[in-house]
Amino acid sequence: MIRRAVSCVLWWLLASLICVAMPLRAEVQGFPETPSLSVIVSPEEADWWVQGQILVVVRLVSRHPFEALSLPLEMPEGVRTIELMRHRTREERSYAGNGWVHETRIAVFPLSPGPLTIPALHATGAVAGGTDGPVRFDLRSEPISKEVRSAPAGYDDPVWRVSTGITLSEKWSKPPDTARHGEILRRVVTASAAGMTGAQIRLPEMRRTLDMAQADLETTTRTETSGSGIIGYATRSWSVEIGEADVVYLAPVGLSYWDPVRVEMRRAAVPGYRVEPAPADAKAIAAQLMREAEMTRKNSAVLLGLMLTPIAALFILLGLPWGMAWLPGRADLSLRRALARQATPRQALLALETWRRAQSRQPDALLDALRQAEARLLDPGWHAGKAPDLVRDLRRAAREATLHRLRERNRRLLVSLIGPPGGLASLRHPAEASCANAGQAKPTSINVQVHRSEIRRRS
């Protein structure tokens, strides 16, 4: 018994040493003193097919770091390529030593059948580690050729798909076996395919059956990349309305594809359903309609608010100057404080001049009001108790001038946007319009003015 236990322990130690030594030897062989270039194509043994993925892995391995490197990648014509991994140099550490790996990965998709050759690659550069400086290298790989095959005769699906594996999954808004008459369900089917883009999957239509109605909602696709190739995803959704029959059949959704590894046509699908719907729930339908109506009302209110917000902001911006015209400004308050004090006529006139300078936008419209204010200040009966009335009169004149200026500005804005009222005819003088209607010549007021000035000069 003891001998058997010792024998098992020795065999276990020997197996452990072999498992540890093999990767160490592989690491030692993986980092040669001089750089090594390799091009690995997958699938290597299986056939190449039209639109099928061919994975090309380019590796440049060296025990010493790269000082300079040039590795252009040239792909043949008649193929579509997707870069899976950009040119990247990394350091790898192990018990057998350190090394440097420069690697890139490309997915190649032939577009037509016939011979296809992955051309030879040419790598040049230098690595550190030499006694006299960097050691230069010049490496070439061997071209790889193989025949690209077209779709076999037995493939009967209208869409040609090449993938090592396609899986389909589905989601329902509600389990089909709990559906009721007249209820609308949502079915979402998602397909994932290795070695295909999402646009290449092309999920088929859900077959229509009796006593049900369906509508195609949306289809989305996306493609992800990894070091082992691409993976495509396609999602398609339908709305399914359950009819009034006692039994409703929901069709399966499936697709066919060609497996290049097994060299056979395969199929992926989600199952169909036999549904015995329950009678319609009037209360549930009414509640659903009320919820939809409430949601529609809220959405309408939000949309109306979004539409009215810029209009309200525009009216606020246009009406703000009108509102500001009715409020006393800083100059008005300063004039009232200056006149309320027992100021001399000279001080009162200086305060009035300061107020006039603050009204720089409409000085001409305030001339009459300013003259009347000067006369009241120079009146012997003037006293500080009359200051509020004077400031109120000046403020009223400034407000009327401001409102007149705003009206004129808005009128010019409307004319520039929609044109003058009544068209171009409204711009004509009434005398010109009557003369034009009567077929008479226009009166030349300019010539009349010239004649009058000439008469004055001569006299």
Backbone hydrogen bonds, N-H to C=O, Kabsch-Sander energy under -0.5 kcal/mol:
donor,donor_aa,acceptor,acceptor_aa,energy
5,A,1,M,-1.8
6,V,2,I,-2.6
7,S,3,R,-2.2
8,C,4,R,-2.1
9,V,5,A,-2.2
10,L,6,V,-2.3
11,W,7,S,-2.4
12,W,8,C,-2.1
13,L,9,V,-2.4
14,L,10,L,-2.5
15,A,11,W,-2.4
16,S,12,W,-2.1
17,L,13,L,-2.2
18,I,14,L,-2.0
19,C,15,A,-2.3
20,V,16,S,-2.0
21,A,17,L,-2.5
22,M,18,I,-2.2
24,L,20,V,-1.2
25,R,21,A,-2.5
26,A,22,M,-2.3
27,E,23,P,-2.6
28,V,24,L,-2.3
29,Q,25,R,-2.6
30,G,26,A,-1.8
31,F,27,E,-0.9
31,F,28,V,-0.7
36,S,61,V,-2.4
38,S,59,R,-2.6
40,I,57,V,-2.9
42,S,55,L,-2.6
48,W,147,E,-0.8
50,V,149,R,-2.2
51,Q,110,P,-2.8
52,G,49,W,-2.1
54,I,108,V,-2.2
55,L,42,S,-3.3
56,V,54,I,-0.6
56,V,106,I,-2.9
57,V,40,I,-3.0
57,V,55,L,-0.5
58,V,56,V,-0.5
58,V,104,T,-2.7
59,R,38,S,-2.6
59,R,57,V,-0.5
60,L,102,H,-2.7
61,V,36,S,-2.6
62,S,100,W,-2.4
63,R,32,P,-1.9
67,E,126,A,-2.7
68,A,126,A,-2.0
70,S,124,T,-2.6
74,E,72,P,-0.6
80,R,109,F,-2.2
82,I,107,A,-2.2
84,L,82,I,-0.6
84,L,105,R,-1.8
85,M,105,R,-1.9
88,R,103,E,-1.7
90,R,101,V,-2.6
92,E,99,G,-2.7
94,S,97,G,-1.1
97,G,94,S,-1.1
99,G,92,E,-2.2
100,W,62,S,-3.6
101,V,90,R,-2.7
102,H,60,L,-2.9
103,E,88,R,-2.5
103,E,101,V,-0.5
104,T,58,V,-1.8
105,R,85,M,-1.4
106,I,56,V,-2.4
107,A,82,I,-2.8
108,V,54,I,-2.8
108,V,106,I,-0.5
109,F,80,R,-2.5
111,L,78,G,-2.2
114,G,148,V,-2.2
116,L,146,K,-2.5
118,I,144,I,-3.6
123,A,121,L,-0.5
123,A,139,L,-2.6
124,T,70,S,-2.2
125,G,137,F,-1.7
126,A,68,A,-2.4
127,V,135,V,-2.6
128,A,65,P,-2.4
133,G,130,G,-0.9
135,V,127,V,-3.3
136,R,134,P,-0.6
137,F,125,G,-2.5
139,L,123,A,-3.1
141,S,121,L,-2.1
144,I,118,I,-2.1
146,K,116,L,-2.3
148,V,114,G,-2.9
149,R,48,W,-3.1
149,R,147,E,-0.5
155,Y,152,P,-1.3
156,D,154,G,-0.7
160,W,158,P,-0.5
161,R,159,V,-0.6
163,S,258,W,-2.2
164,T,194,A,-0.9
167,T,192,S,-2.2
169,S,190,T,-2.4
171,K,188,V,-2.3
173,S,186,R,-1.9
178,T,175,P,-1.8
179,A,176,P,-1.8
181,H,278,A,-2.5
182,G,242,I,-1.9
183,E,180,R,-1.8
185,L,183,E,-0.5
185,L,240,V,-3.6
187,R,238,W,-2.6
188,V,171,K,-2.7
189,V,236,R,-2.9
190,T,169,S,-3.2
191,A,234,A,-2.9
192,S,167,T,-2.3
193,A,232,G,-2.5
194,A,165,G,-2.1
195,G,230,I,-3.2
196,M,193,A,-0.9
200,Q,197,T,-0.6
201,I,197,T,-0.6
201,I,198,G,-0.8
202,R,198,G,-0.7
207,R,252,P,-0.5
212,M,209,T,-0.7
213,A,241,E,-2.0
215,A,239,S,-1.7
217,L,237,S,-2.5
218,E,237,S,-0.8
220,T,235,T,-2.6
222,R,233,Y,-2.2
224,E,231,I,-2.9
226,S,229,G,-2.1
229,G,226,S,-1.2
231,I,224,E,-2.7
232,G,193,A,-2.7
233,Y,222,R,-2.9
234,A,191,A,-2.3
235,T,220,T,-3.0
236,R,189,V,-2.6
237,S,218,E,-2.1
238,W,187,R,-2.5
239,S,215,A,-2.4
240,V,185,L,-3.2
241,E,213,A,-3.8
242,I,183,E,-2.8
242,I,240,V,-0.6
243,G,211,D,-1.9
248,V,275,V,-3.3
250,L,273,Y,-3.0
251,A,207,R,-0.6
251,A,249,Y,-0.5
253,V,270,V,-1.2
255,L,268,A,-2.6
257,Y,266,R,-2.4
258,W,161,R,-2.8
259,D,257,Y,-0.5
259,D,264,E,-2.6
263,V,259,D,-1.4
264,E,259,D,-1.2
266,R,257,Y,-3.0
268,A,255,L,-2.4
270,V,253,V,-2.6
273,Y,250,L,-2.3
275,V,248,V,-3.4
275,V,273,Y,-0.6
278,A,179,A,-1.9
282,A,280,A,-0.8
285,I,281,D,-2.5
286,A,282,A,-2.6
287,A,283,K,-2.6
288,Q,284,A,-2.5
289,L,285,I,-2.7
290,M,286,A,-2.4
291,R,287,A,-2.4
292,E,288,Q,-2.6
293,A,289,L,-2.6
294,E,290,M,-2.6
295,M,291,R,-2.6
296,T,292,E,-2.6
297,R,293,A,-2.5
298,K,294,E,-2.5
299,N,295,M,-2.6
300,S,296,T,-2.5
301,A,297,R,-2.5
302,V,298,K,-2.6
303,L,299,N,-2.7
304,L,300,S,-2.9
305,G,301,A,-2.5
306,L,302,V,-2.5
307,M,303,L,-2.1
308,L,304,L,-2.6
309,T,305,G,-1.8
311,I,307,M,-0.7
312,A,308,L,-3.2
313,A,309,T,-2.6
314,L,310,P,-2.1
315,F,311,I,-2.4
316,I,312,A,-2.4
317,L,313,A,-2.4
318,L,314,L,-2.4
319,G,315,F,-2.7
320,L,316,I,-1.6
323,G,319,G,-2.3
324,M,320,L,-2.6
325,A,321,P,-1.5
326,W,322,W,-0.6
326,W,323,G,-1.0
327,L,324,M,-1.0
333,L,329,G,-1.9
334,S,330,R,-2.2
335,L,331,A,-2.3
336,R,332,D,-2.3
337,R,333,L,-2.2
338,A,334,S,-2.3
339,L,335,L,-2.4
340,A,336,R,-1.8
341,R,337,R,-1.0
343,A,341,R,-2.6
348,A,344,T,-2.6
349,L,345,P,-2.4
350,L,346,R,-2.2
351,A,347,Q,-2.2
352,L,348,A,-2.3
353,E,349,L,-2.3
354,T,350,L,-2.2
355,W,351,A,-2.1
356,R,352,L,-2.2
357,R,353,E,-2.1
358,A,354,T,-1.4
359,Q,355,W,-0.9
359,Q,356,R,-0.7
360,S,358,A,-1.1
362,Q,359,Q,-0.6
366,L,363,P,-0.8
367,L,364,D,-1.2
370,L,366,L,-2.5
371,R,367,L,-2.4
372,Q,368,D,-2.4
373,A,369,A,-2.0
374,E,370,L,-2.4
375,A,371,R,-2.4
376,R,372,Q,-2.1
377,L,373,A,-2.0
378,L,374,E,-2.1
379,D,375,A,-0.7
382,W,379,D,-2.0
386,K,383,H,-1.8
387,A,384,A,-1.5
390,L,386,K,-1.9
391,V,387,A,-2.7
392,R,388,P,-2.4
393,D,389,D,-2.2
394,L,390,L,-2.4
395,R,391,V,-2.7
396,R,392,R,-2.3
397,A,393,D,-2.1
398,A,394,L,-2.4
399,R,395,R,-2.5
400,E,396,R,-2.4
401,A,397,A,-2.0
402,T,398,A,-2.3
403,L,399,R,-2.9
404,H,400,E,-2.1
405,R,401,A,-2.1
406,L,402,T,-2.3
407,R,403,L,-2.4
408,E,404,H,-2.2
409,R,405,R,-2.0
410,N,406,L,-2.6
411,R,407,R,-2.3
412,R,408,E,-2.4
413,L,409,R,-2.1
414,L,410,N,-2.6
415,V,411,R,-2.4
416,S,412,R,-2.1
417,L,413,L,-1.6
418,I,414,L,-3.1
419,G,414,L,-0.5
419,G,415,V,-1.5
423,G,420,P,-1.6
426,S,423,G,-0.8
427,L,424,L,-1.2
428,R,425,A,-1.2
433,A,429,H,-2.7
434,S,430,P,-2.4
435,C,431,A,-2.1
436,A,432,E,-2.4
437,N,433,A,-2.2
438,A,434,S,-2.1
439,G,435,C,-0.6
439,G,436,A,-0.5
440,Q,435,C,-2.5
445,S,443,P,-1.2
448,V,444,T,-1.5
449,Q,445,S,-2.1
450,V,446,I,-2.1
451,H,447,N,-2.5
452,R,448,V,-2.3
453,S,449,Q,-2.2
454,E,450,V,-2.2
455,I,451,H,-2.2
456,R,452,R,-2.3
457,R,453,S,-2.3
458,R,454,E,-2.3
459,S,455,I,-2.4
